Amino acid sequence: MERDRIERRQFLQRAAIGTASITLGPKLSWARRSGRKGISRKPNLVFIFADQWRAQATGYAGDTNARTPNLDKLAAESVNFTNAVSGCPVCCPYRASLLTGRFPLTHGVFLNDVLLNNDAVSIAQVYNKAGYETGYIGKWHLDGRDRSAFIPKERRQGFKFWKAFGCTHNYNNSFYYTDENVKLKWNGYDAIAQTHEANRYIREHAGGGSFALFLSWGPPHAPYQTAPQKYRKLFSESGVKLRPNVPKKFEAQARKALAGYYAHITALDDCIGEINQTLKETNLQNDTILIFTSDHGDMLYSQGGQKKQQPWDESIMVPFLLRYPAVLGGKGKTIDTPINTTDIMPTLLALSGIEIPGTVEGADFSGVIRGSRKNKDNAALISCQSPFGQWTRTRGGREYRGIRTSQYTYVRDLKGPWLLYDNKQDPYQFNNLCNKTEHRQLQKRLEGILSQKLKQTNDEFLPGPEYIKKWGYVVGKNGTVRYSG
């Protein structure tokens, strides 16, 4: 099994877009890597990710509902991956892939509320080894069934500083633990309090060595109507402009949900502004890799669906901004080739001048970001191994595998080809081209790409219950692991 993983890793590296940067290794000085003289320290990392923030819901992406002036300014200074994909668009699978650079059927977290094992070298462990201080603030959701349990050090995947909690969506009555098994409470709306703590951490570490800080917010995930009042009063249900793919029968529910959703987003945008101001005041802005992204999107009644797991763009597409002035300068640029969840870890390590461990399965995009590699199209693998919750079979949910390119979405379920969209011609995914005679050659080409992806990742595309049995999970009638807290 381990030999198969090594061979798979080597194959994926050879196919990766930014493989060349891996060969640089850690031996080159950071000053040489960055192209600047006199820099003796590696860059800091501030990685900010929200929960269930879909890619379309920002001002810079053209959403007229969204009030995101701080993100819009950040986008103008950042690399904007306009086709960032959450490969398995659910909370726990995304987080496990983010921290390990591995696909769900390798790390085993393809459902919510299962424990992430220690088989892989985590991103925190790699940064620790490189001499960084590492920290994690906010939602963790990788410790199994008890969402409110204390998480001991050995189950934190190497993070040193810790003010985190398993999972809660009660944002105004939210708790956390530190190194002690004592439940502490965030003051007020938790994302704002967590941002204040992140600012404190940044200031405290500004004069020392390099650090990697992860800040994980719970909003804008439902419940949608719980942002602070000053943000909620900015949005009325009648004033919300719906996406055209929201069916008429769901318009009222969508308007109500979206008014609250955008209130959360505006609150988080203010938090982004605070983080950015702290980086400026501490003179860390130029030499800090700042990331803003999300674990997955939210259907919010587009296509008549709710929440995540589903293969449509509202579910799988996430915002992804990367600002790094020391290397990229202060000007923004867009990259339309898809980047997947598994690609984040190797890309950040390469940008930090740190060797990528052999357990990583994702591709390194640092060459594309730097401009030393051609921005050619890529296909991001998307998957649902075992539908659960609101995406159960009783509500139309199904196992699927697919790819998202810069132009096309192609998906098949266990019965065969299911969805095919031309996202440039049909951005709201109204017209399913699958199995239509005039698109036979296109479908055949995309099927070939998907088949190759499945072969590379040793994915046999089995029914969900077989993976549940293999990993020894116990699920209820709706396919969900029973959880507490």
N, C-alpha and C positions, 0 to 999 in steps of 0.2 A: 504493500500500500504506500509506504513512504517513498519507495523508488518511483512509483507511478506519479506521485505528487511532484517529485523533483523533475522528472521528465516533462510533466505538464508545465511546470514553472519555466523550464528552459524554453519550451516551445512558445509559450506566451511572451516571454521576453524577446525572442527573436521576431515575433510578430508585432511587438509593441511600437507605438508611434515614437516614443522618446527613448528607446533603448540605449542610444549612444551615450546619454548622460550617465547611465549606470556605470559605464566603464571608466568614468572620471575617478570614481572611488573617493575615499576620504583623504587621500594623501595630498591632493592639491590644496594649497592654502585658500582660505576664504577670500582673501584679497584678490587672488588670481581668478577665482571663480566669478566674483562679482564684477571684475573689471575695474575695481577701485583700489587705490593704493592706501596703505596704512590701516586697513580694517583687520583687526586681529580676532574678532569674535564672529561666531556664526549668527545668522539672523534670528530674531525672536519670532515666535508664531503665536498669533491670537486667532483662534478658530471659533467662530460664532455660528451656531446653527439653531434654527427654530424648529418647531414641530408642526408639520402639516401646512407649510407655506408654499403654495403652488407658484410656479415660475411666472405665471401671467400677472400676478397681483402686486406689481410695483409700478411706480410712475415711469421709471426708465424703460420698462417693457411695454409702455403704452396704455396701461390701465388707467382710465380717467377717474375711476373711483378711488384709487390709492393715493394717499397723502404721504409720500415718502421722500421729502426733500433731502434728508441726510443720505439715504441710499442712492438717490439720483446723483448727488454730488460724488459719492464714493464710486459709482459706476463710471463716471466721467474720468476717474483717475485709475481705473482698474482694468484688468483683463476680465471681460464678461463672456463666460461660456454660455452662449444663447441656447445650447442644446445639452444642458446638464441633465443627467438621467439618474433617477433612483431605481437601480436595477431590480430590486425586490421591494416595492414601495409600501413598506410597513415599518413601524418604529424599530423593533428589535433587530430584524434582519439588516436594516440599513446601518444601525449602530455597530453591529458585529462586523460588518464588512468595512466600515470606516476605520475601526480600530485594528483590524488584522490585514486588510487588503485582500481578503479571500471571498470567494463566492459562497452563497448560503449552503449549498450541498457539501461544501468542504468544512465550514465551521459548524454547521448543523442548526444554526438559528434561522429557521425559515418560518417560525411562528413567533408570536409574542409570548412573553413570560416563561421563557426557558433560559437556562443558565449558559452563558458563554464559557466554554472551556479554556484551558491554558495551552492548547496545542501549538498555537502560533506565537510568533514574536509580535507583541503589540506595538503600536506606534509610540506609546509612552515609554515602553522598555527600550526602544531604539534611541529615542531622544535622551533618556536617562544615561545610556551607555556613552552617548556623545558628549556628556558633560552638562546637559541641560537640567534646569529645574522644571518639573512638570506639575500641572495643576488641573483640576476638574471641578467645575461649579455647575450645579443645576441638576437636570433630569438625567439619570443613568439608564435605567430600564434594561439591564442585562444580567440581573441577579436572580432570575427565576420567579417563582410563583408569588412570593410575598413582596409586594411592591413597597411596603413601608418598613421592611426589616433593615436593621443595621448591616452595612456591608463592610466586612473586615478587610484589612490591607491586602491579604492574599487573593481577594476576589476583585481587586480594583484595576487589574491589568497594568500595574506598574505606576499609576499616578501617585505622586508624593503628596502634594497639597490636595485636600479633599473637603469640599463643602457641597455634598450631593445627597440625593434621595432617589429611591428606586423609580417611582412614578406617581404623580398626582396631577389631576387637572382641576383641583380646587385652588386656583391661583391666588386667592385672597386669604387662604388659611393653609399655608404651605410650609413644609418642614424640611429639615436637612440634618445630616450628621457630619461630624468631623472625625477625628481619630478615636473619640470616645463614644461608647454606646449610650449616648444621651440625645434624645430628640430635641432639636432646637427649631425655632420658628422664624421664618423670614418675615420681615416687617412690611406689612401691606401687600401690594401686588408683587408676586415673587420675582417676575422678570426684572422689575426695576431694582429690587433689593439685590438680586444676583448680579446685576450690572454694576451696582455700587461696589460690591465685593470684588468684582473683576477689576474695577478701576483701582481699588486699594492694592490688589495684588500687583498690578502693573507698576504702580508708584513705588511699592516696596522693593521691587526687583529691578527698578530702572538703573540703579548704579552698580549692579552686579553682573554676573555672567548671563548667558542666554537662557531664555525660558520658553516653554511651550504651554500655553494656557488654552483650555477648552471651556467654552461657555455655552451651555445647553438650555435653551428656553422651552417651556411647555406651550405657551401660546404660539400661533393663533389657533391651535387645536381647540375643538369644542370642549366645554361650553362656550358659545360665541358671545354671550351677553354679559361677560364678567370683567371686561376691561374697566379701568377707572372711569368714573363718570365724565370727567372732562374730555375723554376721548370718545365715549359713547355718544355724547351729545353732538358730536361733529357729523354724525351719519344718521340719516333717516331712511327708513325702508323705501319710501316713495322716491327718494333721490338716487337709489342704487341703479346703475345700468347693468343689466344682465347680459351674459354672454349669449349669443344667438342660439347655442345648442342646449339651452335650458328649455325643456318642454313646457308648454303653456300651463299645463295642470300643476306644475311645480313652482310657478313663478312666485306665489305668495310666500311659500316656505323658503325659497331661495333668497328673496329680498330680506326677510327677517334674519336669516343666518348670515348673509353677506354684510349687513349693516354692522353686526357685532364683530364679524371677522376683520373688517377693515379698521374697526376701532382698536382691536388688538394690534394690528399691523402698524398703525400710527404710533401707538405706545412703544412698540419695539423699535420703530424708526428713531424716536427720540433717544432710546438707549444706544443705538448705533452712533448717534451724534455725540453722546457722552464718551463712549469708548474712543472715538476718533479724537476728541478734544484732549483726553488724557494722554494719548500717544503723542500729540503735538506738544503738550506742556512738559512732558518728560523727555522730549527730544528723541523719541524712539520711532517716530513715524517712518523715517526713511529706511531704517534697517529692521523693520518688522513686516513679516508676511501676515497680512490681515485677510481673513476669509469670512465671507458671509454666504450662508447657504441654508438648506433645510433637509430634513430626513426624507420627506416625500411631499406630495401635493394633497389636494382635497378636491373631490369632484364637485361638491356644493351644488348638486342637482344638474350639472351639465350631463348630457346623455341620460338624464333621469336617475343618476347615481349619487351616492353619498360616500364621503370619506375616501379611502385609499384601496390598495391592492389591485386596482383595475388597470387595464393596459392603455387607457386613453390618456392624452397629454395632461389633462388636469390632475391626474393622479401621479404619473411617472416623472413629469418635468419639474425641476426645482431651480430656484435662482442660484447662481454661483459666481460670485465676484472674488477676485484675487488681486490685492494691491501689494506691490513690492517696489517702492520707488528706487531703492538702491540699484536694482538691476534693470527695471523696466522704465524708469523715469516717471514723470508725473502725468503722462498722457494715457488715456484709456484706449483699449482696442477690443474688438469682438472676435471671438473664435467660434465658428459654427460647427466644428466637428464634435460629435457627442463625447462627453466624458462621463464615465460611469462611477458608481460608488467605490468600487474596488481600485480605481485609478487614483483616488485622492491620496492615499498613504504614500505610494511610491513617488508621486509627483512632488509632494511636500518634502519628502526626505531628500530627493535629488536637488531641489531648490535650496535646501539647507546645507548641501554639501556632505550628506551622510549616506553611507552605503545602504542599499536596499536589501533586507534579509531575504533568504531563499524561500521562506514560507509565503511570501507575497505572490499573489496571482494576477494582480492588476497591472496595467500599463503605465509607464512613466511619461507624462505629458510636458515635462519641464523644457524639453527642446522646442516644442511647439510654442510654449509660453515665451521663451527667450527669443524665438525667431530663428533659431539655428536648425530647426527641422521644418519641413514643408507641412503646411496645414492641409493635409489630405483628409478625405472623408473617412469616417470610422463607423462601425456598427456597434451600438451598445446593446448587450444582452439584457432583456427584461424577462421576469419570471414570476409565477405564483405557484409554489410547490404544493400548497395545501390550503385551499380557501377556508376562511373562518370568519366568525362574527357576522357583520352585515354583508359579507361577500360569500356567504354559504351557498351551497347548491340550491337550497330552497328559495333563494333570492336571485338566482341566475349566475351565481359565482361558479368558477371552474378553474381547474389547473390550466396554465398556459405557459408557453415559451415564445419569445419573439425577439425582434430587433428593432431599434430605433436608429435610423441614420439621420443625416441633416435634412433629408427630404421625405423619407418614407417610414411608416410604421407597418411592420408585417408580424402577424401573430398567428400561431396555431394552437388549438387545444388538443385533447386526447383523441378527438375524432378526425382531426385534420385541419387544413387551412381555415382560418376563421375571420381575420381582419386584414385589410390592406388599404392604407390611406396614403395619398399624396399630400403631405402636410403643407407644401408650398402653395399648391393650387386649392387646397381644401383645409385651411387652418383650423376649422372647427370640427373637422372629421365627421361630416355629414354623409359622404359618399363612400361606401365600402366597395372597393374594387375587387375584392377577393373572388376568385373563381370565375371572373368574367373573361370571355374569350379574347377580347382585345388587349387584355393585360396579362396574358398567359406567360409571355417571355419575361416580363418584369417579375411576376410572382415566382417563376422558376429560378431567376437569379437571386432573389431575396431568400428563397427557401434554401438555396445552396449556401448562402452566407450563414443562415441560422444553423443549418446542419453542421457546418464546420465549427461554429461556436460551441455547439453542444458536444461535439467530439473533443474539442480542446479542453472542455471543462468536465469531461467524464460524466455528462448528464444523460442518462438513459430516458428521461422524461417518463417516469412511471406515475401511476395514480398516487394521489396524496397519501392514502392510508398505508401504502408500502413504505414511504419515508417516515411516517409516524411510528410504524412498527420498528423500522431499522434503528431509529434513535431512541426508542423506548419511551416516547412521550404518551401521556394520557390526556385525551381530549374529550369534551362533552359533545352533545348532539349538534351543536353549532360549530364544531371543529375547533373550539377555543380551549386552551389550557386553563383550567380553573385557577383563579388567582385570588389573593386576599389583599387587604390594604387599599 
